[in-house]
């Protein structure tokens, strides 16, 4: 019985982490998570998905020799050209690093959370 509980617990944890890391893009809102494991193809897909919702996502990635994303600078614009936000994360090679971007198209805002990046003084 304990083994079954353990298996179900691990299964729910795996599903929970997978759901947590997925990007959600709708007509009015976008929640994006980028890590060092994010590929060029995934960045391109995020850009295309946002463009389909009227948001322009320009990005400048930095990769190491193993093609791992180590840093990312970005700019978000509405199709009317209004700058919504900018941001960057310079230590995405850190295994715990995450760049979270929340775009609210209705309010024309872009909130950025940088996990795993040292504070700048």
Wavefront OBJ file of the C-alpha trace (Angstrom):
o trace
v 0.000 0.000 0.000
v 2.831 2.414 0.836
v 4.443 1.664 -2.502
v 1.266 2.644 -4.336
v 1.077 5.908 -2.359
v 4.687 6.648 -3.256
v 4.082 5.975 -6.941
v 0.993 8.233 -6.991
v 2.841 10.964 -5.096
v 5.717 10.892 -7.589
v 3.278 10.862 -10.496
v 1.397 13.911 -9.199
v 4.646 15.745 -8.493
v 5.864 15.065 -12.034
v 2.596 16.199 -13.576
v 2.551 19.269 -11.320
v 6.079 20.320 -12.296
v 5.307 19.790 -15.980
v 2.156 21.892 -15.750
v 4.011 24.584 -13.790
v 6.678 24.964 -16.436
v 4.350 25.264 -19.414
v 3.885 28.587 -21.137
v 0.340 29.946 -21.247
v -0.510 32.428 -23.986
v -4.045 33.761 -24.517
v -5.519 36.777 -26.331
v -5.133 38.998 -23.245
v -2.428 37.396 -21.106
v 0.828 35.469 -21.377
v 2.841 33.647 -18.729
v 6.230 32.472 -19.964
v 9.012 30.605 -18.171
v 12.488 30.394 -19.701
v 15.374 28.357 -18.273
v 18.813 27.300 -19.403
v 17.161 24.259 -20.962
v 15.012 26.385 -23.282
v 16.071 25.815 -26.886
v 16.304 28.167 -29.862
v 13.284 26.397 -31.320
v 11.249 26.957 -28.156
v 12.173 30.654 -28.092
v 11.100 30.930 -31.712
v 7.805 29.154 -30.916
v 7.156 31.525 -27.998
v 7.750 34.464 -30.345
v 5.351 33.033 -32.963
v 2.668 32.246 -30.355
v 2.866 35.773 -28.946
v 2.788 37.304 -32.433
v -0.423 35.377 -33.139
v -1.923 37.193 -30.142
v -0.737 40.627 -31.265
v 2.403 40.808 -29.126
v 5.879 41.250 -30.598
v 8.583 39.416 -28.608
v 12.106 40.371 -29.660
v 14.882 38.463 -27.941
v 18.657 38.252 -27.913
v 19.877 34.922 -26.520
v 23.362 33.926 -25.433
v 24.371 30.269 -25.735
v 27.471 28.417 -24.585
v 29.455 25.961 -26.732
v 27.057 23.161 -25.669
v 24.123 25.147 -27.076
v 22.752 25.757 -23.584
v 21.003 29.065 -23.058
v 23.112 31.127 -20.638
v 21.418 34.518 -20.923
v 18.531 36.302 -22.580
v 17.578 39.926 -23.164
v 14.128 40.704 -24.497
v 11.683 43.409 -25.494
v 7.899 43.124 -25.648
v 5.746 45.409 -27.833
v 2.092 45.565 -28.714
v 1.373 45.521 -32.440
v 0.641 49.234 -32.265
v 4.310 49.733 -31.407
v 3.844 50.664 -27.753
v 6.715 49.372 -25.662
v 5.273 47.117 -22.991
v 8.468 45.997 -21.313
v 12.064 44.870 -21.425
v 14.159 42.537 -19.343
v 17.117 40.215 -19.138
v 18.511 37.285 -17.199
v 22.262 36.803 -17.351
v 22.742 33.549 -15.421
v 20.360 31.058 -17.014
v 23.187 28.500 -16.940
v 22.506 28.228 -13.191
v 20.356 25.050 -12.814
v 17.849 26.855 -10.569
v 17.585 29.944 -12.786
v 14.239 30.869 -14.319
v 13.133 33.951 -16.208
v 9.383 34.385 -15.759
v 7.585 36.907 -17.932
v 3.960 37.884 -17.373
v 2.410 40.030 -20.094
v -1.006 41.620 -19.634
v -2.046 42.930 -23.021
v -5.160 44.681 -21.702
v -3.207 46.714 -19.124
v -0.156 46.969 -21.423
v 2.162 45.680 -18.690
v 5.060 43.264 -18.565
v 6.211 41.906 -15.191
v 9.521 40.067 -14.941
v 10.709 37.705 -12.228
v 14.331 36.560 -12.245
v 15.001 33.460 -10.167
v 18.622 32.461 -9.585
v 20.230 35.718 -10.690
v 22.432 37.545 -8.181
v 21.079 40.873 -6.964
v 22.804 43.899 -8.476
v 23.748 46.662 -6.099
l 1 2 3 4 5 6 7 8 9 10 11 12 13 14 15 16 17 18 19 20 21 22 23 24 25 26 27 28 29 30 31 32 33 34 35 36 37 38 39 40 41 42 43 44 45 46 47 48 49 50 51 52 53 54 55 56 57 58 59 60 61 62 63 64 65 66 67 68 69 70 71 72 73 74 75 76 77 78 79 80 81 82 83 84 85 86 87 88 89 90 91 92 93 94 95 96 97 98 99 100 101 102 103 104 105 106 107 108 109 110 111 112 113 114 115 116 117 118 119 120 121
